[in-house]
Amino acid sequence: MKNLILAFAAGAALMACTPATEPTPVAPVPGAAAPATATPDPQPPVVDPANPPPDACGAAQYASLVGQPITAAGVPAEGPNVRYIRPNTQVTMDFRADRLNIDIDANDVITGFRCT
């Protein structure tokens, strides 16, 4: 039994030292197009917080909803690019020009729209 355990341990140790097989390189075919190289994902444009683009989130189109309840028709739903801000709501201070912030008072009435 002792010899069987030693043989198994030696075999496992040898397998751990075996190099992995590498794929065989393929010769390019003459006249064939070169293989496509992966391009990195484009980074979002950097926006200067001191000089944001005008109305990057589309807040102007909702100006007529100021004074309306948050449940009024046409108010965008809260989501990744839309944030409802009520009194005493904690919000992150990161700048995102594409995010629409909807300011809401204690009575759930819209007090303003802004991009940040």
C-alpha positions in Angstrom: 0.0 0.0 0.0 2.9 2.3 0.8 4.4 1.8 -2.6 1.1 2.7 -4.3 0.9 6.0 -2.4 4.5 6.8 -3.3 3.9 6.0 -6.9 0.7 8.2 -7.0 2.6 11.1 -5.3 5.5 10.8 -7.8 3.1 10.7 -10.7 1.3 13.8 -9.5 4.5 15.6 -9.0 5.7 14.8 -12.5 2.4 15.9 -14.0 2.7 19.3 -12.3 6.1 19.8 -13.9 4.9 18.9 -17.4 4.9 22.0 -19.7 1.6 22.8 -21.3 1.3 22.1 -25.0 1.3 25.2 -27.2 -0.9 25.4 -30.3 0.9 24.8 -33.5 1.4 28.1 -35.4 -0.5 28.3 -38.7 1.3 29.7 -41.7 -0.5 32.7 -43.3 -2.2 32.0 -46.7 -0.7 34.1 -49.4 -3.2 36.8 -50.6 -5.4 36.4 -47.5 -6.4 39.3 -45.4 -4.4 39.9 -42.3 -6.1 38.7 -39.1 -8.1 41.4 -37.3 -6.6 42.8 -34.2 -8.7 43.6 -31.2 -9.2 47.2 -30.7 -9.6 48.6 -27.2 -13.1 49.8 -26.1 -13.3 53.5 -26.7 -13.2 55.6 -23.5 -16.1 58.0 -22.8 -15.2 61.6 -23.6 -13.6 63.5 -20.8 -15.9 66.4 -19.8 -14.5 69.4 -18.0 -16.8 69.9 -14.9 -16.0 73.6 -15.0 -17.3 73.9 -18.7 -19.8 71.1 -19.3 -21.6 70.9 -22.7 -24.9 72.7 -22.7 -27.8 70.4 -21.8 -25.9 67.2 -22.2 -28.7 65.2 -20.4 -31.7 66.9 -22.1 -33.0 68.7 -19.1 -34.4 71.6 -21.2 -37.0 69.3 -22.7 -38.6 68.7 -19.2 -38.8 72.4 -18.2 -42.5 72.4 -18.6 -42.8 69.7 -15.9 -41.5 72.0 -13.1 -44.3 72.4 -10.5 -45.9 69.1 -11.5 -46.0 66.0 -9.3 -43.3 63.4 -9.9 -46.0 61.0 -11.0 -47.1 63.3 -13.9 -47.0 61.9 -17.4 -43.8 62.5 -19.3 -41.5 62.4 -16.2 -38.6 60.0 -17.0 -38.4 57.0 -14.8 -35.6 56.8 -12.2 -32.7 54.7 -13.6 -28.9 54.7 -14.3 -29.0 58.1 -16.0 -31.9 59.6 -14.2 -31.7 60.4 -10.5 -34.6 61.6 -8.2 -33.3 63.9 -5.5 -35.6 64.5 -2.6 -34.9 66.6 0.6 -32.2 64.9 2.7 -31.3 62.4 -0.1 -27.7 61.5 -0.1 -26.1 61.7 -3.5 -22.7 61.1 -4.9 -20.7 64.1 -6.0 -19.3 62.6 -9.2 -19.8 64.7 -12.3 -21.7 63.0 -15.1 -22.9 65.3 -17.8 -25.3 62.7 -19.2 -27.1 62.2 -15.9 -30.5 64.0 -15.4 -31.1 65.0 -11.8 -34.7 65.7 -10.9 -35.1 67.9 -7.8 -38.2 67.1 -5.8 -39.6 68.8 -2.8 -41.1 67.2 0.3 -44.6 67.0 -1.3 -43.2 65.1 -4.4 -43.5 68.1 -6.6 -40.7 68.7 -9.2 -38.7 71.8 -8.4 -36.1 71.6 -11.2 -34.0 69.6 -13.7 -30.3 69.7 -14.1 -27.4 67.8 -15.7 -24.6 66.6 -13.3 
